[in-house]
Amino acid sequence: MNDFYGVFIISCIAVLAPLLVRLPALALMPVVALELMLGVLVGPSVIGLVTSDETIKFLGELGLVFLFFQAGFEFKQNEIGLAPLRLGALAWLASFGLAIVFVGALYFAGLVRAPLLVALVLPTTAFGILIPVLRQSGDLDSDFGHYVLGSAAMGELAPLILASIALAQEKHHIHQTILSILFLAIAVGTIFFLTTMRSERLSEKIVNWLGDSEILPVRASLLILLGFVALANSFGVETVVGAYTAGMAVAMLVRGTKAEVLEDRLTMIGSGFFIPLFFVASGVAFDLPALVTSPASLARFALFSLVLLVIRLAPLNLYKKALAERDLPALALLSSTTLPLVVAITYLGVRSGQMAPENATALVGAAIVTVTVYPALAFWLRTNPERAHPDGAIFAVSRSVADWFSAMASRFLTLMPESLNLKK
C-alpha cells in the first residue's frame, strides 16, 4: 500500500471527527474517542483500508511524543492549584495501593507476568486527553475542571517516572535505574537553567521571530523536543518522559511572558496533525479479533475495564469537602480516562517479554473504553440534573465503593499502632 494513501485516509479521519462531534447526537463524545473508533473501522480489524505498517507506526509514535510534549507545556500547576494537586496525589496513592492488591491476586493466580507494570497501568490518567475534553465541555477553568486536572496530573506524572524504573528493575539492570535517575537530574537542571534565561528582552525577540517566515522559536522548540526524546532514548528512559520534560522546559521559558503565544503555535501543530495521528494509528493497530474471539481475553477486558473505574471510585470521599456530591462520579469517570501511557507501557512490556500479549491487548481495549465511554458518561451526568441526584443508582454504587474503602482505610490506620506496639 502506498504510504501517502494511508496518511491520506488518516488525515480524512482527522478532519471528519471534529465535524461529527458537532452533531447533537455526538456532542458529548470526545474527539479523540471518535478518532480511535474510526481508526479501528478503517484498520485491518474491520474494513482494511489502512494497515499498521512501519510508516503508520512511526507517525503514531511521533504523535504520542507530541501528545506528551503538549501535555508538558499545558501543565500549569499554579492555575490548577495546590489543593487539587494534593488531593490528586492522595487519590492516586490510594488507587495505586488498590491496584497492587488486585494485581497481586492475579499474579498469584498465574494470570499476569508483570504485576508491577500492570499495577502502574491501572491508575494512570490521560492528562493530555482531558485538557481538550474539558475545554470542549467548558469546564477547563472551573473548580471541577481543576480537581479533574489535579487528579490527572498525578495519574500521569507518577507512572511516567515509575514505569521506567519498574522496567529496569524487572530486568535486573541496576545501572539502568541509575541512568533513569541521572536523566531526571539532567532534566530538572535543564529546566532550572531555562528559568534563569527568562527575560523581557528574550520574550520580545521570540514574539518578533514568530513573525518571520522561518518561525525560529517553533523550530527551536521542536529541537528541544527531539533533543530530550533522543537523550531519554539514549539513557534507556521512555521517550514520552523526554517529551513531557521538553514541554515543561518550553513552558518554563515562555510562560507568563509575551512569548507565551509560542504555546499556541505548538498546539496548532500538535492538535492539527500529529496528535490525531496517534489516536487514529492506535485504532488501526488495535487487534480487535484477538480480543473478541477469545473468551479469556474478553474476560480480562471486562475485568480491567471495571477495575480501572473501581480503583478511582474508592478514594472519592477525599473530595467530599471540595466538590458537590453530584460531581464525584463524574470526577471518578474522568480520572479513569486513560490511553497513551497504557499503550506505551504495554508496548514496552510486551517487547521486553515481561507482559503477556493477551493482557496487553485487554488493557489497551479497556483503555479505549475509558476514552470512548467514560468522558461522555461523565458529562451526561453533569448536564442532566434529573440524573445527577444523590439517590440514583450510579451515585449509590459510587458512595458504596467510596465508603467501603474509607472504612477499610480507617480500620487499617486504627490497627497499625497496635501492631507496632506488639513489636516493641
Buried (B, 14 or more C-beta within 10 A) or exposed (E): EEEEEBBEBBBBBBEEBBEBBEEEEBEBBBBBBBBBBBBBBBBBBEEEBBBBEEBBEEBBBBBBBBBBBBBBBBBEEEEBBEBBBEBBBBBBBBBBBBBBEBBBEBBEEEBBBBBBBBBBBBBBBBBBBBBBBBEBBEBBEEBBBBBBBBBBBBBBBBBBBBBBBBBBBBBEEEEBBEBBBEBBEBBEEBBEEBEEEBEEEBBEBBBEBBEEEEBBBBEBBBEBBBBBBEBBEEBBBBBBBBBBBBBBBBBBBBBEBBBBBBBEBBBEBBBEBBBBBBBBBBBBBBBBEBBEEBEEBBEBBBBBBEBBBBBBBBBBBBBEEBBEBBBBBBBBBBBBBBBBBBBBBBBBBBEEEBBBEBBBBBBBBBBBBBBBBBBBBBBBBBEEEEBBEEEBEBBEBBBEBBEEBBEEBEEEEEEEEEEEEEEE
